[in-house]
Amino acid sequence: MAELLDLASVDAVLSTARSVRRKLDFDRAVEPETIFECVNIATQAPTGLGGESWRFLVVTEPDRKRQLADLYRAVLTDLARQRGIEVKATQQALVDRLHEIPAMIFVCTTADKPGAEIAGQVAYYGSILPAAWSLMLALRARNLGATWTTLLASRQQEVAAILGMPDGVVQTVMLPVAYTKGAKLRKADRLDATHVTYWETWGNSNQG
Ligand SMILES: Cc1cc2nc3c(=O)[nH]c(=O)nc-3n(C[C@H](O)[C@H](O)[C@H](O)COP(=O)(O)O)c2cc1C
């Protein structure tokens, strides 16, 4: 007999894992058991490169979070200046309270770094980013808000120094995690599948 899944709930989680930067409960701790549960789901993601090279570094200590938040703010400010744009209000809201976030989860990999060729990069990032996204979905399913952030990826050495990461470990995505507080998470406005799907040859939108 085919396994029955509650499709409506599954699809809702998959479609509404929005970034939550403002409506977060900064005063409620996230239980380690809940994080373990989510990591156990994340590690069901596909993995190549000969095994499980993922590691999840959870940061809850105030002093360490403060140092990471300061670094994050510096990267964001530099980026906005370089691009001649203003930091968006939602991004500012997160950065203003990032040091207070109950948990920062760094999704790290210990795999050998790839060269410049595309296939190696696809295998490298493809062996870690699906786990990061599954983690985000598992959090979402438990009313935990997060944001997919990679600003700190440009500061590997500084982050490694703060977190005691040895050479060869790369941190990819950092999810700032907290319980949501009145956040209404909806589907994003995206192009319909018929606009982004081709059949048989590139550019052919006609099915069959
Ligand atoms: C590769 C990548 C890196 C991102 N890095 C950051 C980041 O460092 N900080 C941040 O606030 N948002 C970052 N974002 C944007 C958000 O995670 C989010 O995708 C965006 O705000 C759109 O919101 P939505 O996911 O709710 O549609 C990044 C998104 C992507 C795809």
The ligand as an SDF file (V2000), in Angstrom:
LIG
                    3D

 31 33  0  0  0  0  0  0  0  0999 V2000
   22.5810   32.6090   -1.5110 C   0  0  0  0  0  0  0  0  0  0  0  0
   21.7580   33.5310   -0.6320 C   0  0  0  0  0  0  0  0  0  0  0  0
   22.3820   34.2300    0.3830 C   0  0  0  0  0  0  0  0  0  0  0  0
   21.6500   35.0830    1.2150 C   0  0  0  0  0  0  0  0  0  0  0  0
   22.2810   35.7480    2.2340 N   0  0  0  0  0  0  0  0  0  0  0  0
   21.5610   36.5340    3.0480 C   0  0  0  0  0  0  0  0  0  0  0  0
   22.1730   37.1560    4.1650 C   0  0  0  0  0  0  0  0  0  0  0  0
   23.3650   36.9850    4.4350 O   0  0  0  0  0  0  0  0  0  0  0  0
   21.3970   37.9340    4.9520 N   0  0  0  0  0  0  0  0  0  0  0  0
   20.0670   38.1210    4.7320 C   0  0  0  0  0  0  0  0  0  0  0  0
   19.4150   38.8420    5.5070 O   0  0  0  0  0  0  0  0  0  0  0  0
   19.4530   37.5450    3.6850 N   0  0  0  0  0  0  0  0  0  0  0  0
   20.1510   36.7510    2.8500 C   0  0  0  0  0  0  0  0  0  0  0  0
   19.5460   36.1230    1.7910 N   0  0  0  0  0  0  0  0  0  0  0  0
   18.1380   36.4630    1.4630 C   0  0  0  0  0  0  0  0  0  0  0  0
   17.1140   35.7570    2.2840 C   0  0  0  0  0  0  0  0  0  0  0  0
   17.5310   34.5610    2.8540 O   0  0  0  0  0  0  0  0  0  0  0  0
   15.7980   35.5310    1.5340 C   0  0  0  0  0  0  0  0  0  0  0  0
   15.9390   34.5730    0.5440 O   0  0  0  0  0  0  0  0  0  0  0  0
   15.2600   36.7890    0.9290 C   0  0  0  0  0  0  0  0  0  0  0  0
   15.1200   37.7310    1.9320 O   0  0  0  0  0  0  0  0  0  0  0  0
   13.9010   36.5370    0.2560 C   0  0  0  0  0  0  0  0  0  0  0  0
   12.9560   36.2360    1.2240 O   0  0  0  0  0  0  0  0  0  0  0  0
   12.0220   34.9500    1.1160 P   0  0  0  0  0  0  0  0  0  0  0  0
   12.9380   33.7670    1.1920 O   0  0  0  0  0  0  0  0  0  0  0  0
   11.1340   35.0220    2.3000 O   0  0  0  0  0  0  0  0  0  0  0  0
   11.3220   35.0210   -0.1930 O   0  0  0  0  0  0  0  0  0  0  0  0
   20.2520   35.2400    0.9980 C   0  0  0  0  0  0  0  0  0  0  0  0
   19.6260   34.4950   -0.0030 C   0  0  0  0  0  0  0  0  0  0  0  0
   20.3600   33.6400   -0.7920 C   0  0  0  0  0  0  0  0  0  0  0  0
   19.6420   32.8370   -1.8570 C   0  0  0  0  0  0  0  0  0  0  0  0
  1  2  1  0
  2  3  1  0
  2 30  2  0
  3  4  2  0
  4  5  1  0
  4 28  1  0
  5  6  2  0
  6  7  1  0
  6 13  1  0
  7  8  2  0
  7  9  1  0
  9 10  1  0
 10 11  2  0
 10 12  1  0
 12 13  2  0
 13 14  1  0
 14 15  1  0
 14 28  1  0
 15 16  1  0
 16 17  1  0
 16 18  1  0
 18 19  1  0
 18 20  1  0
 20 21  1  0
 20 22  1  0
 22 23  1  0
 23 24  1  0
 24 25  2  0
 24 26  1  0
 24 27  1  0
 28 29  2  0
 29 30  1  0
 30 31  1  0
M  END
$$$$
